[in-house]
Every structure is written in structure tokens, then in C-alpha cells.
Amino acid sequence: MQKKSKRLVVAITGASGVVYGAALMEQLNELGIETHLVISSWAKHTIKAEMGINHQQVRELADYSYSEDNMEAPISSGSFLHDGMIICPCSMKTLSAIASGYGDNLITRAADVTIKEKRKLVLVPRETPLSPIHLENMLKLAQVGVIIMPPVIGFYQHPSTLQEAILQFTGRILDLLNIPNKLVNRWGRES
Ligand SMILES: Cc1cc2nc3c(=O)[nH]c(=O)nc-3n(C[C@H](O)[C@H](O)[C@H](O)COP(=O)(O)O)c2cc1C
């Protein structure tokens, strides 16, 4: 395989909003970014329930994909170099495991490693309303440099469809990872 400009680790967990994770994978695929994907067991259920498709269709967008039980995968080690990890969406369960350093599956282990190696980690947590436990876990992670990015619609971007709102949010994730994109209607610009 030809060397790609960036290499990212992406995880999709079983929170609502798996469509954001699928949209992110589509964009990264189109932009030629190397992706290493893990879809949790519960994300497989939510993909089916919310998108009406098999998780395999999302998995096919990745360059490399792993089972969440595969602790021997390259992304389990800090010696695996990458340009950032995104968990989109991120369930409260996975968020709490990461906040506690509890790496019992490949997603939480790869996130733990990303934090210790001081690489970029972006979480798209989804739950509402948020309890003090959720908020404390997010604060703890934000204090060690993790980017907490809830999937909130930017109405100032005037999305006219849900798909547009999803793509605009996806563009803001790409911004955080320094990936040039045209998905965001930037404030102060005509287009
Ligand atoms: C349809 C559906 C929607 C769910 N939505 C959420 C959610 O929005 N946020 C959340 O934290 N958990 C949600 N859950 C529960 C998680 O799937 C559950 O806590 C699971 O253990 C998460 O595991 P994972 O992080 O390894 O994927 C949902 C479950 C189902 C079946």
C-alpha cells in the first residue's frame, strides 16, 4: 500500500449517533487518510438499529480494522506511531474506562496509550442529560489534554438537512486533526 500522509486510529462505540462515526470514516477514506478502525460490540448493534446497515459496510472504509478483543493489535502499543485517535461516538462506559485508565479492550487500551504518549485524543461523548459522574470523567480527561467534543449542531452554519449538520460537525473534527476540508461553513466567509 502506498504511504499515506496521515495515520489515524478511529473507534466507534455503542452510544447513539454512530452515523457521525460512519460519516467520519467516509471522509477520511475520501481524503486518503490511513485509518485503523475498531468498532465495539455494542456499536455493531447501534449501527444496525440507527442506520439499518451492517457494521461491515463501515468497516470496509478502513485501511485496517481490528476486533475490540484483539489486544495484540499494533494500536495497543505506544510504539505504534499515529497522528491522533478519535472515538466517535464515545459511550459513557468507554469514557469512564478511559478516565480510570482501565484498558480492558482494544479501544480503551489504545486511548490510554494515546494519552501516555501525549498524542491527540478526540472524544465525541453522547449522552443527555449528563450526570455529575459523566461531567467529572470529562473534566478529568480534559485536564490531561483530551479534546471533549460533544456532537452539537452549529446552527450558525445554517445546516438545511441532518446530513449537512453531520458533515459540518465531521468537518470540525477534521479541523482539530489539522486535516484541510471544505465541510465547514466558516464564520465571516461568504462560502
Ligand atoms: C440503541 C442504543 C443506544 C444507546 N445510546 C447510548 C448513548 O447515547 N450513550 C451512552 O453512553 N450509551 C448508550 N447506549 C448504551 C451502550 O451501548 C452501553 O453502555 C455499552 O456497554 C457501551 O459499550 P461500548 O462503549 O464498549 O460500546 C446505547 C445502547 C443502545 C442499544
The ligand as an SDF file (V2000), in Angstrom:
LIG
                    3D

 31 33  0  0  0  0  0  0  0  0999 V2000
  -29.7290    1.8570   20.7770 C   0  0  0  0  0  0  0  0  0  0  0  0
  -28.7750    2.1610   21.9030 C   0  0  0  0  0  0  0  0  0  0  0  0
  -28.4270    3.4700   22.1560 C   0  0  0  0  0  0  0  0  0  0  0  0
  -27.5070    3.7850   23.1690 C   0  0  0  0  0  0  0  0  0  0  0  0
  -27.1740    5.0840   23.3680 N   0  0  0  0  0  0  0  0  0  0  0  0
  -26.2300    5.3900   24.2910 C   0  0  0  0  0  0  0  0  0  0  0  0
  -25.7820    6.7380   24.4290 C   0  0  0  0  0  0  0  0  0  0  0  0
  -26.2320    7.6420   23.7390 O   0  0  0  0  0  0  0  0  0  0  0  0
  -24.8140    6.9820   25.3220 N   0  0  0  0  0  0  0  0  0  0  0  0
  -24.2410    6.0020   26.0930 C   0  0  0  0  0  0  0  0  0  0  0  0
  -23.3410    6.3020   26.8630 O   0  0  0  0  0  0  0  0  0  0  0  0
  -24.6640    4.7060   25.9860 N   0  0  0  0  0  0  0  0  0  0  0  0
  -25.6340    4.3870   25.1100 C   0  0  0  0  0  0  0  0  0  0  0  0
  -26.0360    3.0730   24.9770 N   0  0  0  0  0  0  0  0  0  0  0  0
  -25.5100    2.0590   25.9030 C   0  0  0  0  0  0  0  0  0  0  0  0
  -24.1410    1.4960   25.4800 C   0  0  0  0  0  0  0  0  0  0  0  0
  -24.2760    0.8070   24.2500 O   0  0  0  0  0  0  0  0  0  0  0  0
  -23.6190    0.5640   26.5770 C   0  0  0  0  0  0  0  0  0  0  0  0
  -23.2820    1.2830   27.7460 O   0  0  0  0  0  0  0  0  0  0  0  0
  -22.4230   -0.2620   26.1280 C   0  0  0  0  0  0  0  0  0  0  0  0
  -21.9740   -1.0430   27.2110 O   0  0  0  0  0  0  0  0  0  0  0  0
  -21.2790    0.6180   25.6380 C   0  0  0  0  0  0  0  0  0  0  0  0
  -20.1790   -0.2070   25.3680 O   0  0  0  0  0  0  0  0  0  0  0  0
  -19.0140    0.2780   24.4110 P   0  0  0  0  0  0  0  0  0  0  0  0
  -18.5540    1.6130   24.8950 O   0  0  0  0  0  0  0  0  0  0  0  0
  -17.9450   -0.7600   24.5960 O   0  0  0  0  0  0  0  0  0  0  0  0
  -19.5420    0.3130   23.0280 O   0  0  0  0  0  0  0  0  0  0  0  0
  -26.9600    2.7440   23.9760 C   0  0  0  0  0  0  0  0  0  0  0  0
  -27.3170    1.4110   23.7160 C   0  0  0  0  0  0  0  0  0  0  0  0
  -28.2190    1.1190   22.7020 C   0  0  0  0  0  0  0  0  0  0  0  0
  -28.5910   -0.3130   22.4440 C   0  0  0  0  0  0  0  0  0  0  0  0
  1  2  1  0
  2  3  1  0
  2 30  2  0
  3  4  2  0
  4  5  1  0
  4 28  1  0
  5  6  2  0
  6  7  1  0
  6 13  1  0
  7  8  2  0
  7  9  1  0
  9 10  1  0
 10 11  2  0
 10 12  1  0
 12 13  2  0
 13 14  1  0
 14 15  1  0
 14 28  1  0
 15 16  1  0
 16 17  1  0
 16 18  1  0
 18 19  1  0
 18 20  1  0
 20 21  1  0
 20 22  1  0
 22 23  1  0
 23 24  1  0
 24 25  2  0
 24 26  1  0
 24 27  1  0
 28 29  2  0
 29 30  1  0
 30 31  1  0
M  END
$$$$
